[in-house]
Amino acid sequence: MNNGQSVLVLAGALILGLLGGILGAVVSDKALHPSEEDLITEFYDVENAVHVSPHSLRKMMEKGDSSYVLVDLRSAQEYEKEHIAGAVSIPAYKDPDTSAYGDIERIVGGFEELPKDKGTIVYCYSMPCMTGRKIGKMLAERGIYVKHLGIGWNEWRYQWTLWNHEHEWNLTWAEDYIVSGKEPGAPKKAASKACPIEGEFGC
């Protein structure tokens, strides 16, 4: 290789290095200082990936959709008293007042036994309850990914009109979607309760 060729190779390498550095700086700056639009996009990506609308879940229950497993994280005592129809119990509480977050092997083992071909949705006591978030983090760290019901037991049981459409208030009742005992049970379905709104944005 003569001197002219060496200079060309060196110049080319220098130009490629500069371009790579500039590109790296732009990407790094974007990652360290995301725009407001980037943050909004990320927020909605996360919300849609993690949360399940209780209204959508109720409609899935009415249709007999079996593509998911619903998990109640409250204590076994509370689950047996009443739970959302179809939910299985993997308690993150020993009793209503005592968490069992430290019982990692049992909790993770319970989720590992769930069907692998179905999505998993968890719920706990209420919308602000941290139990689902803590258990979700515990599971994600072990390669198990769950979604969260957008509300908790309290809203499902006692605030039915909070999250159902107004025209449904006299067509659906919480009692039809709640069961007692150690078994998951099933919702009471009635064809007369069909949603009058068709399409993606229906009931």
N, C-alpha and C positions, 0 to 999 in steps of 0.2 A: 504494500500500500504506500503510495507516494505522499508527499506532504500536503498536496492539494486535497487528496481524498481524505486524509486524516483530519484536516480542518473542516471539511464538509460533515464528516461523521460526528466530530466534536460539536459543531454548530447545531446539527440535527438533534443530538442528545440534549444539548443545552436548551433548545427550544421546547422539546418534549418535556423536559424536566420543569421548565417554567410553566408550561400549560398545565401539567399535572399538579404543580403547586397551587396555581390559581384556582383550578377546579376543586382541589382539596380544601382550600381556604373558604371557597363559596359554600361547599357542602357542610363544612364544619361550622361556619357562621350560621347557616340556616338551621342546623341541628341545635346549636347553643342559643340562638336567638330566633325562634320560630315566629312567624308573623301571626297576627290575630286570626287571619283566615286559616292558617295551618292549625292553630290551637282549636278553633271551632270545628274544623274537619275531624281532628283527632278525637275531640269530645264525643261527637256523634258516632264515630266509628266504634268507640268503646261502649257507649250507651246501647247501640244496636247489637253489639256482640255479646253483651253481658245480660241485659235486662229483657224479661219476658212480660208483656202486658197481661195483667190479670184478666182483662176482658177477652183477649185472644185465647188465653188458657181456657176460660169458661166455654168459649165457642168450640174449641178443640174437644173439650169433654163432651159437649152435646153431640158432636159429630162422631164420637167414638174413636177419635184419633189415638193411635197407640204408638206414635213415634217418639214419645218422651216418657221419662220416669220422673215423678214428682216426689221430692224428699222433704219430710218434716224434720227439722233440726231441734225442735223443742224436746222436753223431757218425755220419757215413755209414759209417765203418769198423765201428762197433759194430752199427749197423742191419743191415749186410750179413752180419755173423757170425750174428746171431739177432735176431728181433724178434717182437712180438705179431702173430699172424696177421691179415692185413687192413690193417695199419698202413702208412701212407705216410711217407716220410722228408722232414722239413724240419729239417735239422740246426741246432741252436743251439750246436754245438761243432765246431771245425775238426778236432780229433782228441780222443781220450779225456781229454786233460789240458788242452786249450786252448779256452776259450769263444769264441764268435763273436757275442756280444751286440751288438757294434758294427756288425755286418753287417745293419743294419736294413732296407735296401731289399730285399735278397734274401729275408730272412725274411718280411717283410710281403708281398712279391710272391708268395711261395710260398702263403701263406694266401689271398691274393686270388684265386688260380687254383682254389681248391677249390670244389666245387659249392655254390651259394648256397641250394639247397633242402634241405640236410642240416645237421644239427648237427655241430659239430666238437668232438672230445675230444682233449686232449693228454696225453702222459705223458713223464716223463723217467727219471731213474735210480732214485729211491726216494721213499718218502712224505715225508721231510723235505727233499728236493731243492728248491731255490729256482728252478731253471731254468723250470719251467712257470709259476710265479708271475710271474717277470720277463718272460717272453715274453707271458703273458696280459695284463699291464699295458701292455706295448708295443703290443699289438694293440688293446686297448680304447681307448687314446688315439687310435687311428686308425679307430675305428668298427667294429672286428672283434671279435666276442665268442666266446670259446671256453670250454668246460667242462674240468674236470680229472678224470682218472681218479683214484680215491681212493687208489691205490697206484702205485708205479713199476715199472720193469722188474725190479728185484731181487726184489721181493715176488711179482710174477707168475711169474718163472722159478724162484725158489729157495724160496719160502715158500707153496706152493700151499695147504697146509692152514690157513694163517693166516686166509684170507679166504673159503674155501669151507666149506659146511656139513659137519659131521662125517659125516653119512650119505652124503656124496658122495665122500669121500676115496678110496674104492675103486672109484668109478664114473667119475671124471674124472681126467685126467692133464695136467700142464702141457705135455708134449711134443705133445699133440694141438692145442694152441693157440699153437704157436710155429713159425716158418718161418725159413729162411735165404735169403740172396740179395738182389738189388736190387729184386725185385718184392714187392708186398704179400702175395701168397699168400692162402690161405684155411684156416680151421681144418678139422681132420679131424672130421667129425660122425658120430655113431652113434645110431640111434634107441633103442638099448638104454640109453642114458645119460639117458633122460628123467627129470625130477624126479617123485618120488612124491607131492609136496605140491602141491595145486592152489590157485589163487586168488592174490590180491594179495601174500600173504606166503609164497608158495611159493619154490622155488629161484631 
